[in-house]
Amino acid sequence: MRVVLFGATGMVGQGVLRECLRDERVSEVLVIGRTELGVEQPKLREIVAPDLAELVTRPDMAKELSGYDACFFCLGVSSVGMTEEAYRRVTHDLTLSVARALCAQNPGLTFVYVSGQGTDSTEQGRTMWARVKGRTENDLLALPMTTYLFRPGYIQPLHGITSRTRLYRALYAVVAPLYPLLRRLLPHQVTTTEQVGRAMIAVAATGAPEPHQGPRGINDLARTGRTA
């Protein structure tokens, strides 16, 4: 598979990139982002641009974005301190711009979007981020492509991966020793960066019966390549 990855510098994206580079089913990874990774690997290629929405809609990018089997969209921001309009521009508008551009160039594309538990599919709830995520999911499902919406719960970073947010780094450092206990007590509410990456590759390779995948589905896909 040839894969396009957005958000490779974030915690989830780092995990997804690691698994793509390790998996023999993935022949090429194109990382598109605002910051250079500083990683050299034979099947890794990068495009760095300050404005990703403008980049993917440029006519000269059509060839660059053609011939891909899957897009793993791990780009996201916290809604804390943001207005709904600003959060919508980053979360909904950018995501749909990327999806439409890739969909137009790649018939049969599989698009995997990292959403979140608590996302409001009705788009009518009181929680701002959940409404915006719900609209994003719904609009992605309306596009002529195969879409999977990952709604992970708690994600434990592995293999030296860290969050870029200082508060989150501190939280993960505190929880890390407790993760084995959480996994035993709440096996269907927690996952890891490794499992998210492996599950994305699994749905791109073999599909899944449902577009929405929570922690249980993600972990099943990572372990067996299919949901229970």
Summary of the structure (lengths in Angstrom):
residues: 228
radius of gyration: 16.7
end to end distance: 24.4
largest distance: 51.5
contacts: 733
relative contact order: 0.15
helix: 44%
strand: 17%
